[in-house]
Amino acid sequence: MTEEKPILVESKEGILWIRLNRPDKLNSMTVEMHGMVCHALDEAEADESIGAIVITGEGRAFCAGADVGKLGKLTPEEAKEFSEAGHRTVMKILSHPKPVVAAVNGYALGGGCELATACDFRIASVKARFGQPEINLGIIPGWGGTQLLSKIIGPAKAKEMIFTGSMVGAEEALQIGLVNKVVEVDNLEEEVKSFTMPLSRGPRKAMKEAKILLGEDQDLKKSLNAEAEAFSGLFSTQDFKEGVAAFLEKRKPDFKGR
């Protein structure tokens, strides 16, 4: 597999595999990639031969979110557009009538953690690491993390992860309910296949209705709009500029609260 295509899509035995394919960038997401993932999800919805979807990443990461170097160059208006692109992907996964499984092989950070939390199930390798490190840049999660994470692991642990930017290993992720299963690295794809296959062959109408009722949240869209506004507003702060500079210079940021 090469990096000529940032998203690789493959159908096998009733399962659509969507692979993020920028391994040298830890599969950091671009607006174009969001569009490609959404397109693949639309095609899976229309294809009756597909019963379930798996999202995973090539290389040593599931997805490291956004490219910080490029993120630091965005205006607040561009940051809002970027946040909304992530929201479209998240909402597409949340509202998809077929089960979506995240196969987390390594780092799931920032937008990568948000992408995983939008999925119905998460299977992690022992090397998986989850985190919302945006606070270290002087900003907040912008692809649904302020809304989705607490629904899965509870508000106290979600606040801990978002306020401190700390990472959670695979075993802790299992303990707090962030993942459904932890498996050995070499067995990840086979374990995910074994987990997903019964879902792909199950009663689709019943699972669709169950997913709607389990995930229904009338206020989510309003909350995501508020997240996008808050996320983009922080791009005009001095703390954000300092956070990005510190990240790129590999030093500790000196935030001033302005």
Secondary structure, DSSP 8 states (H G I E B T S, - for coil): --SSSSEEEEEETTEEEEEE--GGGTT---HHHHHHHHHHHHHHHH-TT--EEEEEESTTEEE--S-HHHHTT--HHHHHHHHHHHHHHHHHHHH-SS-EEEEE-SEEETHHHHHHHHSSEEEEETT-EEE-GGGGGT----SSHHHHHHHHH-HHHHHHHHHH--EEEHHHHHHTTS-SEEE-GGGHHHHHHHHHHHHHTS-HHHHHHHHHHHH--TTHHHHHHHHHHHHHHGGGSHHHHHHHHHHHTTS-------
